[in-house]
Amino acid sequence: MDLQLTDKVVVVTGAASGIGQATARLLTEEGAIVVGVDRDPVDTGLGARGTAVQADLTDPATPAQVIATVLEQHGRIDALVNNAGGLHARSSFLDITDEQWLATFDLNFHAARRMSRAAVPVMLDSGGGSLLHVGSDSARLPEIGNMDYAAAKLPLLALSTSLATEFSPQGIRSNVVIPGPTRTPLYDRPGGFGDQAAALWSTDRESAITRMVTEIRPLLTGRIGQPDDVAQVVAYLVSPLSRQVTAAEWDVDGGALRRI
């Protein structure tokens, strides 16, 4: 299916790995000009016309700088994918420091808020665009081990709906994709969430991940998600084919939430 993304300029944050990398690669394959932003080097997935911007989105000054770079190089922004995020396994609410709470909100909420604030005026000047925010099922299914991350992802839902309410009449749609457990480097890197969960439950990494999707958060599909599962939905929602979709939440969670 042609998503009608040829020559569209799309900014993807957290593009160095996982869902962001898969999204950047798929959008590039669909003909988009992708600007991949990450604090780590963005080495793959952007094609010959794409641009990699290495930047820390927890710095309040960074989003305006990123958008200025995009305008200088490409002249416009058609879509923004707010994907940057991350979490650490926690053992108790009592063990989370104030600094950790603030850092979690900076990365998982304020980065998206600031990027949206920087991008919306540019989209208004060009007649519209699409905002897509990558949330988490943790926002509605918080656990002891992720409560600061869950709390930071919840206001992203309100932000998206508020943006859609104000700016959809002016041509800017805003939607949220809500992944469930997804097998990214966040789980697999040494010391990452897989190892943290294994330490929390006194087991090995693979057993911890299996327990997560069969006991802690049972998935109807019977498997942990893959980055491409999410990227395909993101690509559709930023494309012109979804022009009637705004203020929506799309679950890509293997049936974990099972909402009515």
TORMAR-800311 format. One record per atom (N, C-alpha, C, O): y, x, z; residue in one letter. Coordinates in steps of 0.001 Angstrom, whole numbers, plus 524288, in hexadecimal, padded with zeros to 5 digits. Layout:
BEGIN
YXZA;...
This chain:
BEGIN
7FB598034980000M;800008000080000M;804DF8037180000M;8053E8072D80302M;8088F8022A7FCA4D;80D81804F67FC74D;81111802C9800B1D;812827FE3480084D;8127F8060880481L;815E480458808C2L;81BAC8047F8075BL;81EFD8035A80AA5L;81CE8805E680284Q;82256805FF800A0Q;825BD809AC803E4Q;82A3F8088280519Q;8237580E1A80545L;8263E811F28086EL;82829816A08054BL;82A5681A478078AL;82768816988003CT;828FB81B067FD0BT;82EC681C297FDB7T;83216818BF7FD05T;82FED8210C7FF17D;8353D823117FFCBD;83813820E280491D;83CB6821F480546D;8356F81DE0807D4K;837D181C2480CB3K;83802820BE81085K;83443823BC810E5K;83C4D8214E81350V;83CEC825878171BV;83B5D8237681C78V;83DD181FE581E90V;8373C825C481EA8V;83518823E98239CV;834F7828678278AV;832CD82C8E82674V;837498278882C11V;8372A82B5D8304EV;832AD829FA833F3V;8324482587835BAV;82F5782DBE8350FV;82ADE82CF68388FV;82B49830E383CFDV;82B338359A83C0CV;82BBC82F06841C9T;82BEE8329B8463AT;82669833798485BT;822E8830448479BT;825C0837DF84B03G;820848394F84CDEG;81CD083A3E8485FG;81842838B98489BG;81EC283CC584438A;81BD783D3483F4CA;81849841E983EF9A;815BC842B283AF9A;818078451584313A;814EA849DA842BCA;80F19848E484362A;80BEE84C1F841C1A;80DA284482845BCS;8081584397846ABS;8072183DCB84793S;80AC883AB1847EDS;8022183C67847F2G;8009B8372A84985G;80294832D8845F8G;802888336384131G;8045082E8E8484CI;80618829FE8455DI;80AC382B5A841F3I;80B208298C83D82I;80E5982E87843FDG;812E783004840ECG;8117C8331583C11G;813968321F837DAG;80DEE836C483CA9Q;80C3E839DD83824Q;809718367483421Q;80A68836EA82F71Q;805FB8330A835FBA;8033482F878326AA;806F982BE782F99A;8064682AC982AF9A;80AF982A0E8325BT;80EDD8269E82FFBT;8120E8298682BE6T;812E48278F82798T;813D382E3182D3FA;816E08314982983A;813B88326C82497A;815CD8322A82043A;80EC0833AA82539R;80B72834DB820BFR;80AAF8300881D44R;80B11830658187CR;8099D82B8681FAEL;808B7826C781CAFL;80DA882508819DEL;80D6C823878154EL;812188253681C82L;816FD823B4819FFL;818378274981564L;81A1C8258381158L;8171F82C5581609T;817EB8300A811BBT;8146382EB280D1ET;8161C82ED0808A0T;80F7C82D6C80E33E;80BDC82BE380A0BE;80DAF826F78073AE;80C8D826388029DE;810858239A80A09E;8128E81EC8807BCE;817AE81F9F804CFE;819F381BE7802C6E;819838248380498G;81E24825BC8018CG;823258263180499G;82740827318024EG;822F48257B809C2A;827AF825E480CEEA;8295082B9380D94A;8262182F2680D28A;82E5582C5280E9EI;830778316481018I;830AC8316E8160BI;833D882EAB81861I;82D59834838187AV;82CA98344781E1EV;82F63838DE820C1V;82ED483D6081F2EV;8325A83790824D2V;834A983B8582838V;8319483B6482D52V;831F08379F8304AV;82E9783F7782E55G;82B5C83FB8832FDG;82E11842BA83749G;82FAB8473283688G;82E938404383BCEV;8315F8429684038V;82D8B84374844B3V;82A7F83FF984604V;82DB58481584708D;82A548493A84B7ED;82C6884E1684E2FD;82EF68515984BBDD;82B4C84E9185346R;82CC385366855F3R;82906857CE85491R;82A4985C608555CR;8246A8567E8527FD;820D485A5C85057D;8219385AAD84A76D;823A48570184825D;81FF685EF0847F9P;8208985F5A8424EP;81D7F85B1B83F74P;81905859FA840CCP;81FF2858C183B83V;81D65854DF83830V;81B84857BB8335AV;81E8C858B082FBFV;816858591A83345D;8147B85C9D82F45D;81208859D382AA3D;811C285C1382664D;8103E8550282B50T;80D638526382725T;80F1C84CBC82696T;8116884A7182A22T;80DED84A89821FBG;80E7E844F082138G;8137D8431881ECCG;8140F83E6981DE1G;817428469F81DACL;81C55844E081BC4L;81D0984581815DFL;820DC8438B813B8L;8197E848288133EG;819EC848BD80DA3G;81E7C84C2C80C04G;8212684E7680F4CG;81F5A84C81806EDA;823508500B804CCA;828DD84E36805E9A;82C6E8516A8064AA;829A48491680672R;82EF2847088071FR;8305C845FC80CCBR;834E2844DD80DF9R;82C98846548104EG;82DA484528815C0G;830908498181885G;8311E84DD781683G;832688483A81D2DT;8356984BE782051T;8333A84BFA825D6T;83234847DC8281AT;832828509F827FFA;830D48512982D6CA;83583852B3830BDA;8386A8564B82F67A;8363684FED83516V;83A6A85127838BBV;837F88522483E10V;835B584E9A84068V;8386B856F183FF6Q;83652858348451CQ;83A9F857658491BQ;83E9385A238490FQ;839D78539C84C92A;83DE98523985049A;83B7F84F6A854EEA;8377284CDE85471A;83DFF84FE485968D;83C3984D6185E37D;83F3D8485585EFCD;843EB8486A86018D;83C8D843EE85E64L;83F2783EDB85EABL;8407683D3686439L;842FF83931864F3L;83ED58402B8682BT;8408383EF486D79T;845FF8410C86E8FT;8484883FD68729CT;848198442286B05D;84D89845E486B56D;850FC8418986929D;850638402686498D;8548E83F5686C39P;857B183AF286A59P;85AD383C0F86568P;85C338386A86297P;85BFC841078644AA;85F0B8425885FB2A;85BC38429C85AB7A;85DE38428985667A;856A3842EA85B4AT;85348843DD856C1T;8534883F6F852BET;853CE8409484E1AT;852BB83A6F85439P;8525B836548503BP;856E08365584C56P;855FB835D6847A3P;85BB4836E384E32A;86028836F884A9BA;85FCF83BA1846E8A;8613683B3684254A;85DF38400E848E0Q;85D5B844AB8459CQ;8592D843DA84177Q;859CF8457483CFAQ;854D58414E84309V;8509D8403E83F54V;8528983CA683AFAV;8519583DB283662V;855338387883C5EI;8570D834C283872I;85B0A83756834DAI;85B168364983029I;85E6183AB0836FDA;8621E83D83833B5A;85F508410282FC9A;860F28416C82B48A;85B258437C8317AT;8580E846C382DEBT;8559C8438582993T;855A58451582507T;8537E83F0082B00V;8512183B928270EV;85533839E882308V;8542783A0581E57V;859C183865824CFL;85DDF836BB82134L;85F9283B3481DAAL;8607983A6B81902L;8600183FDA81FD7E;8619A8445D81CBCE;85DA98459481874E;85F22847098141DE;858AB844FC819ACQ;854A38467A815F4Q;85305842108124DQ;851948430580DD1Q;8534283D3381438H;85123838E381122H;854FC8346581031H;854058310D80CDFH;8593F8344C81307G;85D6583091811DEG;85CD782B2881434G;8608A8281781406G;85854829E681664R;85792824A681899R;852AC824AD81C00R;84FB88287981C1BR;851E18204A81ECFI;84D1B81F73821D4I;84B53819E4820D7I;84E418162F821C0I;8468A8194D81EFDD;844698141881DF5D;841128121882274D;8409580D5E82330D;83EC4815A882577A;83B6A813F8829CCA;83B208184682DE1A;83B8081CEB82CAFA;83A7381696832BAL;839AF81A2A8371AL;834C98188C83A07L;834368140A83B98L;8314281C4883AC1V;82C8881B6683DD5V;82D0E81E65842F0V;82C8F8232D8430BV;82E0C81B9584724N;82E8681DFA84C51N;8290D81E8784EACN;8271381AFE85145N;826B68230284DB2N;82152823E384F5AN;820D8827D1853CFN;81CE8827CD85692N;824BA82B2C85497A;8244982F548587FA;8230982D1685DE0A;825678294085F8CA;81F5C82F7A86086G;81DDB82DAE865BCG;819AA8313186800G;817C2834C78656CG;818468301F86CCDG;814368332D86F4CG;8136983162874E1G;816BD82EC287726G;80EEE832D887713L;80DB88314987C6AL;80A768356E87F22L;80817838CA87CA6L;80A6A8351B8844FH;8072B8386C88791H;8041C834E988B4FH;80620830FC88D37H;7FF528365B88C4DA;7FC238335488FF9A;7FE5A833E989574A;7FFA58383889727A;7FEC682F8A8982FR;800BB82F8D89D8AR;7FC6982DC38A13BR;7F8F682AC689FB7R;7FCA382F958A5FFS;7F8B482E108A9D9S;7FA98829BA8AD6CS;7F76F826DF8AFA7S;7FFC9829338ADFFS;801F8825398B170S;807C8824BB8B070S;80A56828868AEF4S;809DF820148B13EF;80F8581F438B120F;812498230C8B4CBF;8168B824EB8B393F;80FF38242A8B92EL;81266827758BD1EL;812D182D218BB78L;815D28301E8BDBEL;80FCD82EA38B780D;80FCF834158B5CBD;813938351D8B143D;814478399E8AFBBD;815FB8310F8AF1CI;81983831C18AAA7I;81EF4832F78ACAEI;8213F82FE08AF90I;821028377A8AB2AT;82624839168AD10T;82A7A8365A8AA06T;82993834318A5D3T;82F1D8367C8AC2BD;833A2834388A986D;83492836E08A44DD;835D78344C8A072D;833F483C008A42CE;834B683EE989F4BE;830C583D2B89B27E;8321E83CB88968FE;82BE683C3089CC5Q;827EF83A5F8991BQ;8292B834EB89710Q;8287E833E08926BQ;82AF78316F89A77W;82C9582C37898A9W;830DA82CA589489W;8308582A2C8906DW;834D482FC18959DL;839378302F891FCL;8378A832AB88CD5L;8393A830FB888A8L;83441836A388D1DA;8326B839328885BA;82F238357888506A;82F8F8357B8803CA;82BDF832498878FT;828A082E91884BBT;82BFD82A89881E9T;82AE78293787D6AT;8300A828938847AF;83386824CC881F7F;836B98275787D9CF;837AF824E687994F;8385F82C3787E65D;83B5982EE187A4ED;8383682F3987539D;83A4882E3787100D;83341830A3875A8L;830068316787106L;82E3782C3D86EAFL;82E5082B98869EBL;82C9282894871F1N;829F4823E986FF9N;82D8E81F4186F08N;82C1881BA186C3BN;8322C81F488714AF;835DB81AFD87057F;83B1D81CE186E48F;83CD981B2E86A22F;83DA38205987120H;842F8821C886FA3H;8433A8249A86A65H;8471D824168679CH;83F388278E868FEA;83F3582A13863DAA;83F77825FE85F88A;84264826A485BC5A;83C6E821CB86006A;83C8281D9985C29A;841B381AB385C3BA;843CE8195F8581EA;843C1819BA860DDR;848C88170E86143R;84D1981A3C85EABR;850428182185BB8R;84D3481F4E85FC7R;8514E8229E85D8DR;850AE8234B857ACR;854898234D854CDR;84BD4823DC855E0M;84B01824458503AM;84CB581F4484D7AM;84F1E81F7E84953M;84B7E81ACF84FBAS;84D1F815D484D6BS;853148156E84D58S;8555F813B48497DS;855878170485192R;85B3F816CE851D7R;85DB681A2E84DA7R;861C2818C384B7AR;85B5681E9F84C7DA;85D788221B8487DA;85C5E82026842FCA;85F83820FE83F72A;857E781D8984237A;8564F81BF183CF0A;8589C816C283B33A;859B28161083691A;859628131A83ECCV;85B1180DD383D44V;8603A80DD483A3FV;8608880B2D83640V;8644B810A383BE9P;8691E8108F838D1P;8685F8126F83334P;86ADA8107082F99P;864F98163E83280V;863E48183D82D42V;861298140882A02V;8626F8134B8256EV;85D718114D82C5AM;85AC680D128299AM;85E80808A182846M;85E288065F8240BM;862078075C82BD2L;865DB8033C82ABFL;86948804AB82618L;86A8680159822D9L;86AC980995825CBD;86E1880B548217BD;86B5D80AE881C3AD;86DE580A2C81834D;8661C80B6081C45S;8633480B3C8174CS;860B9805EE8163DS;85DE78055281264S;861BC802138199CG;85FE87FCC881884G;85AF67FB2381B37G;859017F6DD81A33G;858D27FE6C81EAFG;854307FCC382197G;8502F8010682238G;850FF8057B8209CG;84BD27FF968249AG;847AD8035B82587G;8439C8011B82939G;8438E7FC6D82A54G;8403E8048182B18S;83BFC802D482E7ES;83B718069383312S;83B5180B5583262S;83B1F80456837C9L;83A0C8075083C82L;8348D805F983E54L;8332D8016483ECCL;83171809F183F56L;82C1D8090D8413AL;82B4680C7784609L;82BF881138845D1L;829CB80A0B84A54H;8291380CC884F40H;8234480CC4850ABH;820C6808A8850ACH;821298114B851DAV;81BB2811AB85360V;81B6A8113D8594DV;81CFE814CA85C22V;8196080CD385B1CG;818E780BD9860AFG;8139380D78862AFG;8115881156860E5G;8118C80A8186664S;80C5D80B958688FS;80A64806BB86B4FS;80D6A803C886D9AS;8053C805EE86B0DD;803088019186E06D;8038B80276873E0D;802E97FED0876F2D;804AE8074287573S;8058C8085987AFCS;80A248053F87D25S;80A5680435881D6S;80DDC803BF879C9A;81256800B787BA2A;810A17FB8B87E01A;8131D7F9928819EA;80C607F95687BF8R;80A647F45A87DF9R;805597F50088119R;8038C7F1538839FR;803137F9B0880ECL;7FE477FABF883D3L;7FEE67FFD0886E7L;7FBFD8038988603L;802A58000188A83P;80364804DF88D70P;7FEDD805FB89118P;7FC518026E89319P;7FDED80B01891E8E;7F9C780CC58955CE;7FC04810A18994CE;8006F8126D898B0E;7F90B811E589D42I;7FACE815B98A115I;7FC0881AEB89E70I;7FFBB81D9989FF1I;7F8F481C5789A88G;7F987821768981AG;7FDED821F789434G;7FED88264089238G;800C381DA9892FDN;804DB81E2288EFDN;809B481AE48903CN;80C7A8194288CAAN;80AC2819F389534M;80EB98160489681M;814348177F894C0M;817368140889350M;815A481C7C894CCD;81ADB81DEA892EFD;81B3F81D4588D03D;81F4381B8C88B03D;8171781EA788A3AY;816EF81DE98848EY;817228181E8832EY;81A038169187FA8Y;81415814E6885F1A;8141180F49884F9A;8196F80CF5885E6A;81B45809BB882D8A;81BEE80E9788A1BA;8212280C9188B55A;8252180E238873BA;828BA80B2788619A;8248C812C688500A;828428149788111A;82772811E787BD3A;82B2B8114F878D7A;822A68104387AA4K;8219780DB0875A8K;82321807EB875B7K;8242A805B087195K;8234E8057987A4AL;824917FFE687A84L;82A077FEA787879L;82A897FAFD87566L;82E2180173879FBP;8334F80017877F2P;833EB800F38721BP;8379A7FEF486FBEP;83058803E986FBBL;830818048F86A15L;82FCB7FF4F8674EL;831F47FE7686318L;82CC27FBCB869B2L;82BF27F6978676CL;831077F3808677AL;832637F0F6863A1L;833CF7F3B986BD2A;838CD7F0F386C2AA;83CD77F36186881A;83FEA7F09786613A;83CD67F87F8681DL;840827FB2086499L;83FB37F95185F02L;843737F7FC85C4EL;83ACE7F94385D44S;839B27F7BD857E3S;83B677F22A856CAS;83DD07F11B852C4S;83A287EE9285A5FT;83BA77E91E85997T;841917E87D85998T;843B27E57685686T;844367EB5085D03S;849E87EB1185D2BS;84C4F7ED1F8581DS;84FFF7EAD18560ES;84A3B7F16F85620L;84C247F38C85133L;84B327EFBD84CB7L;84E8D7EF038495AL;846917ED4E84CB5A;845587E9838489DA;849077E4D7848DFA;84AD67E2EB844DAA;84A1F7E30784D9FT;84D817DE7984E48T;853017DF8984C41T;8555A7DC38849ADT;855067E41F84D6BE;85A5C7E55084BC6E;85ACB7E6D78460BE;85E817E55084364E;856FD7E9DE8441BF;857CF7EC5A83F0EF;8548F7EA2B83A94F;855A57EB7383612F;8509E7E6ED83B9CS;84DB67E4A28373DS;8513E7E18B8338CS;850827E1DF82ECES;855197DE848358BP;858987DBC8831EAP;85BC57DF7A82E75P;85DEC7DDDC82A79P;85C0A7E47883007Q;85EE07E85D82CEDQ;85B2E7EBDB829D2Q;85CC87EFD28279FQ;856387EA53829ACG;8528A7ED0B82649G;84F477F13E828CFG;84C797F40682612G;84F887F1D582E0FI;84C667F5CD830B8I;848427F315833FBI;8497E7F077837D2I;8435C7F3B383276R;83F047F17A83570R;83D607F54B839BCR;83E187FA058393ER;83B2A7F32C83DF2S;8392D7F6788422BS;834117F4358442BS;833C47EF9A84583S;8300E7F77C8445CN;82ADF7F5D484604N;8284F7FA0C8495AN;829F57FE918495BN;8243C7F87984C31V;821407FC1684F7FV;81B877FBF484DDEV;8194B7F7C484D18V;819338008084D5DV;81388800F984CE6V;81175802CE8522DV;813908067085486V;80D558004585401I;80B408016285934I;805B38037E858B7I;801FB8007385883I;80517808A585888P;7FFD380ADC85862P;7FD1880A5685DA6P;7FF8C80A5B861C9P;7F7F7809DD85D57G;7F4C180AA0861FCG;7F32F8105086239G;7F5AB8139285FB4G;7EF1F811A28652DP;7ED498170A8655FP;7EC308191D85FE6P;7E931816C785CF3P;7EEA281D8585E8DT;7EE5381FBE8594FT;7ED328258E859C8T;7EFD18285185CB7T;7E95482768856ECR;7E77982CD385770R;7EB318308885498R;7EAA18318684FECR;7EEF5832888577BT;7F2C48363F85571T;7F24183B5A85878T;7EF4783BA085C3CT;7F52383F6E856DDP;7F50084448859E2P;7F6A78439385F92P;7F56E846DA862DEP;7F96383F60860BAL;7FAB383E3286622L;7F5D083E0586986L;7F5EB83F8F86E14L;7F18183C208673FY;7EC8783BE086A0FY;7E99184109869D5Y;7E6E98427986D93Y;7EA02843D586578D;7E6678481A8646FD;7E86C84D8A865A8D;7E54F8512586652D;7ED8284E39865F9R;7EF6E8537F866FCR;7EDE68553C86C82R;7ED95852028700FR;7ECF285A5786D3EP;7EB9285C4A87274P;7EFB785AC487676P;7F45D85BBC875B5P;7EDFA8586B87AA7G;7F1958569E87EA1G;7F42F8517A87D5FG;7F77384F9D8805FG;7F2C484F1D878EBG;7F50F84A2F87743G;7F2F38459587A4CG;7F0648463887E51G;7F414840D287845F;7F2CC83C1C87B30F;7ECEA83B8487BF3F;7EB298397987FEFF;7E9DA83D5187817G;7E43283D0B878B7G;7E2588405087D41G;7DF2783E8988062G;7E4508451D87DAAD;7E2DC8488B88200D;7E50C8468B8872BD;7E285846F988B3CD;7E9C584458886F8Q;7EC198423C88BC0Q;7E8E483DA088DC7Q;7E7E583D3189276Q;7E74883A2C88A2DA;7E410835BA88BC4A;7DEC38379088DC9A;7DCAD835668918AA;7DC9C83B9288B44A;7D79683DAE88D07A;7D7FE83FCA89299A;7D47F83EF9895CCA;7DC438427E893B6A;7DD0484490898FFA;7DDBF8402289CE9A;7DBD38405D8A150A;7E08C83C1D89B3AL;7E18D837AB89EAFL;7DC7A834F68A034L;7DBD38333C8A4A4L;7D8D48349C89C63W;7D3E9831CF89D47W;7CF488357489E3DW;7CAD1833B589E96W;7D06083A7C89EABS;7CC5283E6D89FD5S;7C7E583E3F89BD5S;7C35083DE589D40S;7C95083E7C896D3T;7C57083E6F892AAT;7C75A841EB88E39T;7CB3E844AC88EDCT;7C4B2841DC889BED;7C669844F288547D;7C9E3841A6881BAD;7CA4F83CE788263D;7CC638444087DEER;7D047841A087AA2R;7CDFA83D1387793R;7D02F838CE877A4R;7C99783DE3874E2E;7C75F839BE871A6E;7C5B483515874F8E;7C673830978736BE;7C378836238797ES;7C1D8831DB87CEFS;7C69982ED987EE6S;7C67082A1287F69S;7CAD1831AA87FFFA;7CF9282F19881D4A;7D1D782B9287D9EA;7D3808273487EBFA;7D1EE82D70878C0I;7D40A82A488747BI;7D09C8258087385I;7D29682135872A5I;7CB7382645873AFT;7C7E8821D58730FT;7C8BB81DD587761T;7C8E3819228765FT;7C94081FB287C28R;7CA2681C1588086R;7CF3F8190E87FC2R;7CF9C8147288113R;7D32181BB687D9FM;7D8348193887CECM;7D7E08147E87958M;7DA5C8108287A64M;7D4CD814DE87510V;7D4B9810A78712CV;7D02380CEA871DFV;7CF9E8092586EEFV;7CCCB80DF0875C2T;7C87280A5A876C0T;7C8B6807CC87C1DT;7C6AE8038087CD9T;7CB3A80A7187FECE;7CB878085A8853CE;7D12480748886F5E;7D264802F4888A3E;7D47680B2A8868BI;7D9D480A9E88863I;7DCDF806CD884FBI;7DF9480358886F2I;7DC678077787FE7R;7DF158040787C33R;7DB4C802C7877C2R;7DBA88051A87391R;7D7B47FF298789FP;7D3AB7FE17874ACP;7D6087FC3F86F80P;7D94A7F8B686F67P;7D45F7FEA986B42L;7D6457FD468660BL;7D2187FA1786338L;7CD827FB8B86334L;7D3AE7F5C3860D8L;7CFFB7F26085E24L;7CD887F51685971L;7C9227F3D9857EFL;7D05A7F8C485723T;7CE3D7FB8E852A4T;7CA167FF878542BT;7C72480163850DAT;7C9DB800D28592EG;7C5EB8047785B0AG;7C70380A26859D8G;7C38E80D6D85A80G;7CBB580B6B8581DR;7CCFD810DD856EFR;7D2B2811E485834R;7D5E680E4E85832R;7D3F0816C085947I;7D94E8184985A09I;7DC1581857854C5I;7D9B28199F850CBI;7E10E816FA854B4G;7E3FB816E284FD5G;7E4EB81C5484DAFG;7E486820398507AG;7E62D81C848489DQ;7E7898215A845FCQ;7ED31820FE84416Q;7EF1781CAE84323Q;7EFEF8256984381P;7F56882537841E0P;7F6598221D83CEAP;7FA4881F6183C81P;7F2C88227C83918D;7F38981F9B83434D;7F368819B183505D;7F5E1816D083212D;7F08F817D5838FCD;7F0758123C83A1CD;7F5F18103A83B3BD;7F76980BFA83986D;7F8EA8134A83E15V;7FE3A811C983F7EV;801FB812CB83AFDV;8056280F95839E1V;8015B8174283866A;804EB818B78342FA;8050C814A882FDCA;80932813A282DA7A;8009D8125782E9DQ;8007980E7682A64Q;803B7809A382BB2Q;80633807628283FQ;803B680808830A7V;806E58039183246V;80CA98050E83256V;80FFA801FD830B1V;80DDF809BF8343BV;8134580B9683441V;8157480BA682EB5V;819C9809CB82DC2V;8127680DC482B15A;8144B80E2A825ADA;81589808CA82365A;8197980824820B6A;81239804FD82471Y;813487FFAB8228AY;818477FD7C824E7Y;81B6B7FB1A82227Y;8190C7FE46829FEL;81D847FBE382CA1L;822B97FE6682B33L;826CB7FBE582BB9L;822B38033E8296BV;827A4805898279CV;828838048B821D1V;82CB3805B981FC5V;824A48026881F2AS;82507801998198BS;827B97FC7181843S;827F17F8F581B93S;829CA7FBE68137EP;82C277F6F2811DCP;8284F7F265811C4P;829F67EDE1811C0P;823367F379811B5L;81F687EF38811A5L;81F987EC02816A9L;81DE67E782816B3L;8219F7EE4081AE0S;821E57EB7381FDFS;827637E95D820EFS;829007E8ED82571S;82A357E81B81CD6R;82FB37E6A481D5DR;8309A7E1DF820D1R;834F07E126822C5R;82C9B7DE94821A1Q;82D327D9F4824E7Q;82B647DAED82A84Q;82B527D75082DB1Q;829F17DFBC82BC0V;827F27E10D830F4V;82C2B7E3EC83405V;82DC47E8378328EV;82DF47E18B83841T;831AD7E41D83BC0T;8310A7E1CB84135T;82F217DD6D841D4T;832AE7E4CB8452AA;8320E7E33284AA8A;82C557E23484C07A;82B267DEE684F50A;828D17E50F84984A;823327E43084A40A;820A37E8C084D18A;822927ED2684D08A;81C347E78E84F99E;818DE7EB85851EDE;8138C7EB3984F49E;811147E71984F40E;811CC7EF8784D18W;80CC17EFC384A6DW;8090E7F33784D98W;809F37F7E984E1BW;804E67F0E184FB7D;801157F3CA852C6D;7FD2A7F68584F31D;7FB007F42084BA1D;7FC4C7FB808502CV;7F8457FE8784D77V;7F50580121851C0V;7F50F805E585263V;7F2397FDDC854A5D;7EFEA7FFA58598AD;7EA1F7FE6D85A1AD;7E8017FEBB85E69D;7E7887FD0E855D1G;7E1F97FBD685630G;7E0D17F6FC8594EG;7DC657F63285B04G;7E4C97F3AA85A16G;7E3F57EED485D03G;7E48C7EF61862E1G;7E2C37EC03865D1G;7E70B7F39D864A5A;7E7817F47B86A49A;7EACB7F05086CEFA;7E97D7EE9487139A;7EF107EEAC86A6EL;7F2A67EB0586CF9L;7F0AB7E56586CBFL;7F10D7E28787096L;7EE897E3CF8683BR;7EC5C7DE8A8678DR;7F0307DA5286975R;7EEE87D71386CC3R;7F4E37DA8186743R;7F8E97D6C3868DDR;7F8597D195865F6R;7F66B7D16186190R;7FA177CD658688CI;7FA477C83F86614I;7FFF47C6CA8654FI;8011D7C29686348I;
